[in-house]
Amino acid sequence: MHIHLPALSGIILTYLLVFSRVGAMMMLLPGVGTMGVPARVRLVLALAVSFALTPTEQGQYPAAAPQTMLSLVILIGQERRRS
């Protein structure tokens, strides 16, 4: 599968970045991240929370798409301070 990085811009880039953070949170969250909760339920919950948070977080992320896969990984791993 080939990902065309310049196509990831604007709201799609923001959604993917928010989803990467929310998805990690859902895996570690007590009660939701346990083995008793099916993986599909956690996935749908992470997708829904990401969808709800994306419009509010739009200004915190860059509008321009990263040019390399390394810069995308750095962007995902980087913590941002909220003002």
C-alpha positions as CSV (number, residue, x, y, z in Angstrom):
1,M,0.0,0.0,0.0
2,H,1.4,3.4,-1.0
3,I,0.4,6.5,0.9
4,H,0.7,9.7,-1.1
5,L,1.7,12.1,1.7
6,P,1.0,15.4,0.0
7,A,-2.6,14.3,-0.3
8,L,-2.8,14.3,3.6
9,S,-3.6,17.9,4.3
10,G,-6.1,19.9,6.2
11,I,-8.9,18.1,8.0
12,I,-7.7,14.6,6.9
13,L,-4.2,15.2,8.4
14,T,-5.7,16.6,11.6
15,Y,-8.1,13.6,11.9
16,L,-5.3,11.1,11.5
17,L,-3.1,12.8,14.0
18,V,-6.0,13.1,16.5
19,F,-6.9,9.4,15.9
20,S,-3.3,8.3,16.6
21,R,-3.4,10.0,20.0
22,V,-7.0,8.9,20.9
23,G,-6.4,5.4,19.7
24,A,-3.3,5.1,22.0
25,M,-5.4,6.5,24.8
26,M,-8.2,3.9,24.3
27,M,-5.7,1.0,24.4
28,L,-4.4,2.2,27.8
29,L,-7.5,3.5,29.4
30,P,-8.6,1.5,32.4
31,G,-11.9,-0.2,31.8
32,V,-12.0,0.3,28.1
33,G,-8.5,-1.0,27.3
34,T,-9.0,-4.3,29.1
35,M,-9.4,-7.6,27.3
36,G,-13.1,-7.8,28.3
37,V,-13.9,-5.0,25.8
38,P,-13.8,-6.2,22.2
39,A,-11.2,-4.6,19.9
40,R,-14.0,-3.4,17.5
41,V,-15.7,-1.6,20.3
42,R,-12.5,0.2,21.2
43,L,-11.9,1.0,17.5
44,V,-15.3,2.5,17.0
45,L,-15.1,4.4,20.2
46,A,-11.7,5.8,19.2
47,L,-13.0,6.8,15.7
48,A,-16.0,8.5,17.2
49,V,-14.0,10.5,19.8
50,S,-11.5,11.5,17.1
51,F,-14.3,12.6,14.8
52,A,-15.8,14.7,17.6
53,L,-12.4,16.3,18.6
54,T,-11.0,17.0,15.2
55,P,-12.8,20.3,14.6
56,T,-11.7,21.7,17.9
57,E,-8.1,20.6,17.4
58,Q,-7.8,21.9,13.8
59,G,-5.8,25.0,14.8
60,Q,-3.2,23.0,16.8
61,Y,-1.9,21.1,13.8
62,P,-0.2,22.3,10.6
63,A,-2.3,22.7,7.5
64,A,0.6,21.6,5.2
65,A,1.2,17.9,4.7
66,P,4.5,16.4,5.7
67,Q,6.8,15.7,2.8
68,T,8.4,12.5,4.1
69,M,7.3,9.5,6.2
70,L,9.9,10.4,8.8
71,S,8.4,13.9,9.3
72,L,4.9,12.3,9.6
73,V,6.2,9.9,12.3
74,I,7.8,12.8,14.1
75,L,4.6,14.8,13.9
76,I,2.7,11.9,15.4
77,G,5.2,11.4,18.2
78,Q,5.5,15.1,19.1
79,E,3.6,16.5,22.0
80,R,2.1,19.9,21.6
81,R,1.5,22.4,24.4
82,R,-2.0,23.8,24.6
83,S,-2.1,27.5,25.2
